[in-house]
Amino acid sequence: MEGKKFTHRTEEEKQYIKKRLNIVEGQIKGIKQMIDDDRYCDDVLTQLLAVNKSIESLENSILESHLEKCIKKQIEEGKPEVTDEIMGLFKKFR
């Protein structure tokens, strides 16, 4: 698997991320039910906003971990080219 990178996460980190994803999944299921129930658009949009905020919060958490662990480690290992990776990542989040 040349070229692929991996991130070691503790079981605690994995459980935290999975818990957050399960919440998002539940929110999505709830929105699907709202559509089936012909709920008012404003209510559906409000729930979609909540999903977006949940995902954004999880993104920020993973990004923070990435900076603290992965990026810092690569810089310490003398791989300054990792700054290109992080700059590209920041561009994706704009």
N, C-alpha and C positions, 0 to 999 in steps of 0.2 A: 504494500500500500504506500508506495513512494509518493511523496508530495502531500500526503494527508497529514494534518496535525490533529493532535488529541489533547484534551484537557482532563486531567485527573480531578475528579470531584469527590469530596468525602461523602459518605452515606448521608450525613446530615444535610449537606448541600443538595444532594440529589432529592432527598425527601422534601426539602423546602421548595425546590423548583417544581416537583411533581404536584405538591399540594396547591401551589399557585396555579398551575395549569389545570388542575381538576376544578378549581373555582371558575376559571375562564370557561371551561367546558360546560359546567353547570349553567353559567350565564347564557351561553349560546343555546343550550337546550331550552332554557326559559324563553328566549327570544323566539325560537321556532314555535313554541307553544303559543306565544302571544300572536304570532302570525296566523296560526290555525284558529285562534279564538277571535280573529278580526279586531284585535286591540287597536286603539287609537294610535295614529302615527307618532304623535308626540311622546307617548309612553314607550313605543318601540325605539325611537331615536334616543331617548334618555337611557335606555338599557344598552343600546349600542355604544353610547358614550362611556358608560361604565365599563364595558368590555375593553374599549380602547385604552382607558385609564389603567385598567388592570394589566393589560399587556405592556403598556409603556412603563409601568412600575417594575414589572419583571425584567424588561429589557434593561432598565437602568441598574437593577441589582446585578444582573449578569455582566453588564459592561463594567461596573465597578470592580467586580471580582476579576474580570479579565485584565483590567489595568493593574490591579494590585498583585496578581499572581503571574499571569502569562507574559504580559508586556514587560513588567519589571524584571522578571527572570531572564528574558531574552536580552534585555539591555545589559544586565549584569554579566551575561555570558559573552558580551562583546558583539552583539548582533544589532547594530544601530539601524539596519534596514527594516527592522520591525516598526519603525516610526511611519514608514510608508503604509504598512498594514493598518495601523491605527488611524492614520489620516483618511484612508479609503473608507474605513468603518464609520468615521464621523460624517463623511460626506453622504453615506447611505442614510443616516439618521436625520438629515436635514429635511 
